[in-house]
Amino acid sequence: MDHASFAEICLHQLKMSGVHEGEKLVVLTQGSERLDYADAFMAAGQRLGANMYHMRLPAPSPTGGWNVGATGLASMPDAVEALKNCDMLIDCIFLLFSPEQMAIQAAGTRILTAVEPPELLARMLPSKELREKVELAAALLAKAKVMRITSPHGTDVTYQLNTYATVAEYACTDEPGRWDHWPSGFVFTGGDDDGVDGTIVVAPGDILLPQNMYVREPITYTIEKGWITDIRGGLDAELVKSYMDSFNDPRGLGMSHVGWGMNPNAKWHRMVPGEFPGGMGMEPRSFYGNVMFSTGPNSELGGPNDTACHLDIPMRNCSLFLDDQPIVIDGDIVVKELQMRRH
């Protein structure tokens, strides 16, 4: 995408995020990554009269994996203080789950993460309708005490919902201290630390993230009191277990967030070789009617588990109930107020 086109979609984003004249915005990058993002956001912000800054961290050391919560800011308290003093941070390195992001949010800075490819940012622009629908869904979820998920493949799991807040992601942020991710379009919460019980069967066509791959053989998870007690299946189950074992952290077996996708512009099929544009898999997290469960850290919701071992698994064709009210049935959202036209 050329600079002018990239700047235009960033301008739309910043308008949706309430950026106005005189605000202080910082674009955060590291090394040589996403410098074109910084240029596009800087140009867009200047057109709105914002005071724009670019903070560029040194390139990260090779880690050999996705270690959530570990950022280059950890050793730079002065940089963290500077980010606490801006109105909006555009995070192009992925700070989520880190203590640094939590401290920056607590200071009132709103944060937008933007690490997906420009093509995906353009196709999944934030909209007023998406925000309204996701906020309605969040209100429903926030009132619920029990979530139950079932599927034709054998999933039957119950989440007790008495502890954690609900998070709405609609790809823009205009409220102090709020974080969002562009692109997105889903709602989630976390089960009680000891309140998740049952069976989840990850079926062929469901997606493993961060592996960015479709499941080919069923993976059966047994969950008792908020912890995975058994994972079984074929090769895909072995891959999951090997990945989790590599962290040498039993907290990776904890249950993390859970919710459903609502973005009709997100496509399930875009993970196939030759179509996947790169990035962190925000499109499969967001596709309309998926039910996504996660394992590992719940620190994002204020929980005690900050393990770096994290998987997100969007699933198709599931049914999701809140206090016995059907919300998603066989992969389709059935609450009229939440429905959006699927393209």
Secondary structure, DSSP 8 states (H G I E B T S, - for coil): --HHHHHHHHHHHHHHTT--TT-EEEEEEETTBTHHHHHHHHHHHHHTT-EEEEEEE------SS--TT--GGGG-HHHHHHHHTSSEEEESS--TT-HHHHHHHHTT-EEEE--S-HHHHHHT---HHHHHHHHHHHHHHHH-SEEEEE-TTS-EEEEE-SS---EEE-S---STT-EEESS--EEEEE--TT-EEEEEEE-TT-EEBTTTEE--S-EEEEEETTEEEEEEESHHHHHHHHHHHTTT-GGGGBEEEEEEE-BTT--GGGGSTTT---SS-HHHHHBTT-EEEEES--GGGT-S---S--EEEEESS-EEEETTEEEEETTEE--GGG-----
